[in-house]
Amino acid sequence: MKIFLDTANIDAIKEVDAMGILDGVTTNPTIISREKRPFRELVEKICEILHPRPVNVEIISENPKEMVAEAKEYLKISDNLVMKVAMGKIGLEGVKRLTDAGITTNMTLVFSASQAILASKAGARYVSPFVGRLDDISSVGMELVGQIVDIFYNYDMKTEVIVASIRHPLHFVEAALMGADIATLPPTAFEKLYKHPLTEIGIERFKEDYKKIPKS
Ligand code: G3P
């Protein structure tokens, strides 16, 4: 399973990239706004670090024709940008037009399997089911991921499933068990993948015991 970071924070991206396990980045307007930096400068920097791995930015236009123009502007920043398009009637037409123009898309804000099927048929390279937000309203987000993975497998649909809105390691592990293509995690959830209290205790014990070893 590929690992993306769901952040626009340069330090967090560099930190995970240094581990050699970073396959891409996803952002959205909320994430970008947190960094309090000009959009272009920030995205340019992220693309530079990640290139040629994908960096996802959200399309804001609410008109399919304008989406293509907006995407072409973004692609002047870097050719590894992927366009996130919000699910819906306009978004599906946008994905179709962007795909026809040779632009890579990620259909975002996906909350049902029917939405995922349509996104794939419209040409989306990626679909992003938001599991945490479904859990928040008492639906089981990971059940949706299971459905989408099964459907895409049944029909040999090439669209990759990005498990998004991940909140904790169980989402991540379940995504891997289900065969999802990608998990995108905010840095806070990513940290929880490698931290373990028994590892910390073990490290401390070894450090203490090392001091007890006669040095000569
Ligand atoms: O990638 C989608 C993600 O940014 C949404 O996450 O935590 O705002 O539900 P969240």
Residues whose N, C-alpha, C, O or C-beta is under 5 A from the ligand:
A	BS01	G3P	D6 T26 N28 G132 R133 A164 S165
